[in-house]
């Protein structure tokens, strides 16, 4: 029933993981000489389940230091029937975790997996900085969805709670592009509503590719220049 719903440290090195191999592949491409514009995509698998990463990432989050999700009495009283049904769809994950006394260890596994993913992204950015393309490459970092860790007795995604629908999305645009000559603002966050659907229209706009009228998203160039 619970398949990949598992977590725990592995007695392996970073180099033995699939995500490390992905990073290595991209790093090798950045070391090559390219005579025309190129696009590279690196899909870091973690923190997708199962939350299995090398032991050192678990060690960063001792169990006695972990802050657990907030819970409230009668926490489901404000939910409609469909929302309640989704909680147990595919198995009662929350009950499973509680009965196995694994809630805190699950949170630890999630945090460890995020730390591992962060390390892999750092390796990628370091490879870019050491390459010939550091000053003329657009970088976009995003995740496809958030996650519930037992809030509202809900696990995984499949919900409209903020923890699920709010994702990571960061863009870095170098200067000297026709549409954004000063580059993107550095180290600034925005509270404006954006969508992952906006990534492709933004790249099309930045790269001066042919315009299209069938995008669901919009270009974020103005927001990149002056975040609000």
C-alpha positions in Angstrom: 0.0 0.0 0.0 2.7 2.5 1.0 5.4 1.5 -1.7 8.0 4.3 -1.8 6.7 5.9 1.5 10.0 5.2 3.3 13.0 7.0 4.8 16.3 6.4 6.4 20.1 7.0 6.0 22.2 5.1 3.6 25.8 4.0 4.1 27.0 5.2 0.8 28.8 8.3 -0.5 27.3 11.2 -2.6 29.2 9.8 -5.6 27.2 6.6 -5.4 23.8 8.3 -5.9 21.9 8.9 -9.1 21.6 12.6 -8.5 25.4 12.9 -8.3 25.6 11.2 -11.7 23.1 13.8 -13.1 25.2 16.6 -11.7 28.4 15.1 -13.1 26.8 14.8 -16.6 25.8 18.5 -16.6 29.2 19.5 -15.2 30.9 17.7 -18.1 28.7 19.5 -20.7 29.7 22.8 -19.1 33.4 21.9 -19.6 32.9 21.5 -23.4 33.2 24.2 -26.0 29.9 25.1 -27.5 29.6 27.2 -30.6 25.9 28.0 -30.3 23.4 28.6 -27.5 22.5 25.5 -25.6 19.9 24.4 -23.0 20.7 22.0 -20.1 18.2 20.6 -17.6 19.2 18.7 -14.5 16.4 16.9 -12.7 17.5 16.4 -9.0 15.3 13.5 -7.8 15.4 14.1 -4.1 13.4 15.1 -2.1 11.0 12.8 -3.9 10.3 9.6 -2.0 11.9 7.4 -0.7 13.9 9.8 1.6 17.1 7.7 1.4 20.3 9.8 1.3 23.8 9.4 2.8 24.0 9.3 6.6 25.8 12.7 6.9 22.7 14.5 5.8 20.6 12.9 8.5 23.3 13.8 11.0 22.6 17.5 10.3 19.2 17.1 11.8 19.3 15.3 15.2 15.9 14.1 16.2 15.9 16.1 19.4 16.3 19.3 17.4 13.5 18.8 14.9 10.5 21.1 15.1 7.4 19.1 14.4 4.5 20.4 12.2 1.8 22.2 14.1 -1.3 20.2 14.9 -4.6 21.3 16.4 -7.6 19.6 18.1 -10.4 18.9 15.7 -8.1 19.8 12.9 -10.3 18.3 10.3 -13.6 20.0 11.3 -13.2 22.6 8.6 -12.8 20.2 5.8 -15.4 19.1 3.3 -16.0 15.4 2.4 -13.7 15.3 -0.6 -10.8 16.8 1.3 -11.3 14.3 4.1 -11.4 11.5 1.6 -8.1 12.6 -0.1 -6.3 12.3 3.2 -6.8 8.5 3.2 -6.7 8.0 -0.6 -4.2 5.2 -1.3 -3.8 4.4 2.4 -4.1 6.2 5.7 -0.6 7.6 5.7 -0.9 9.6 8.8 -2.3 6.7 10.8 0.5 4.5 9.4 3.2 7.0 10.5 1.7 7.5 14.0 1.2 3.9 14.8 4.8 3.1 13.7 6.1 6.1 15.8 7.9 7.4 12.7 6.6 11.0 12.5 9.8 12.7 13.7 12.0 10.4 11.7 9.9 11.1 8.6 10.4 14.8 9.1 14.1 14.1 9.6 14.2 12.1 6.3 12.5 15.0 4.4 14.9 17.6 5.8 17.9 15.3 5.0 16.7 14.8 1.5 16.3 18.6 1.0 19.9 19.2 2.4 21.2 16.6 -0.1 19.3 18.2 -3.0 20.8 21.6 -1.9 24.2 20.1 -2.0 23.7 18.8 -5.5 22.4 22.2 -6.7 25.4 23.8 -5.2 27.7 21.5 -7.1 25.9 22.4 -10.3 26.3 26.2 -9.7 29.9 25.7 -8.8 30.5 23.9 -12.1 28.8 26.8 -13.9 31.0 29.3 -12.1 34.1 27.4 -13.1 33.0 27.3 -16.8 33.3 29.7 -19.7 29.6 30.3 -19.5 29.2 31.8 -16.0 28.5 35.3 -17.3 26.1 34.5 -20.1 23.9 31.7 -18.8 20.3 32.1 -17.5 19.7 29.9 -14.4 16.3 28.8 -13.3 15.8 26.6 -10.2 12.3 25.3 -9.3 10.5 22.5 -7.7 7.3 21.0 -9.0 5.3 21.0 -5.8 5.5 21.3 -2.0 4.7 18.7 0.6 2.5 18.0 3.6 4.3 16.3 6.6 1.2 15.5 8.6 -0.3 18.9 8.8 -4.1 18.5 8.7 -3.3 14.7 9.0 -2.3 14.9 5.3 0.9 13.6 3.7 2.3 13.9 0.2 0.9 16.4 -2.3 -2.7 16.1 -3.7 -4.1 19.1 -1.9 -4.5 22.9 -2.2 -2.9 23.7 1.1 -0.1 26.4 0.9 2.5 23.8 1.9 1.7 21.9 -1.3 1.1 24.6 -3.8 3.9 27.0 -2.9 7.1 25.9 -4.6 10.7 27.0 -5.0 11.3 29.2 -8.1 14.4 31.3 -8.5 15.8 32.9 -11.6 19.2 34.5 -12.3 19.6 36.4 -15.6 23.0 37.8 -16.6 23.3 41.4 -17.9 23.6 42.5 -21.6 20.5 40.7 -22.8 18.4 42.9 -25.1 15.2 42.5 -23.0 17.0 42.8 -19.7 20.2 44.7 -20.2 21.0 45.1 -16.5 20.2 41.5 -15.7 17.9 40.3 -13.0 17.8 41.9 -9.5 20.1 40.1 -7.2 19.1 38.4 -4.0 15.6 39.9 -4.0 12.3 38.0 -3.3 8.9 39.0 -4.6 5.5 38.5 -3.0 3.8 38.7 -6.4 1.8 35.6 -7.5 3.7 33.6 -10.1 3.4 30.2 -11.7 5.6 27.5 -13.0 3.7 28.1 -16.3 5.6 31.4 -16.5 9.0 29.9 -16.8 8.9 29.0 -20.5 7.3 32.3 -21.7 10.0 34.1 -19.7 12.8 32.1 -21.4 11.3 32.6 -24.8 11.1 36.4 -24.1 14.7 36.6 -22.7 16.1 34.6 -25.6 14.3 36.6 -28.3 12.7 33.4 -29.6 9.6 33.7 -31.9 6.5 34.9 -30.0 3.6 32.5 -29.6 0.0 33.1 -28.6 -0.7 29.7 -27.0 1.1 30.2 -23.7 -0.9 29.8 -20.4 1.8 31.6 -18.5 3.3 35.1 -18.9 6.8 36.5 -19.2 8.3 37.6 -15.8 10.9 40.0 -17.3 9.4 43.1 -15.6 9.3 41.3 -12.3 12.9 40.1 -12.7 14.0 43.7 -13.3 12.1 45.2 -10.4 10.7 42.7 -8.0 7.9 43.9 -5.7 
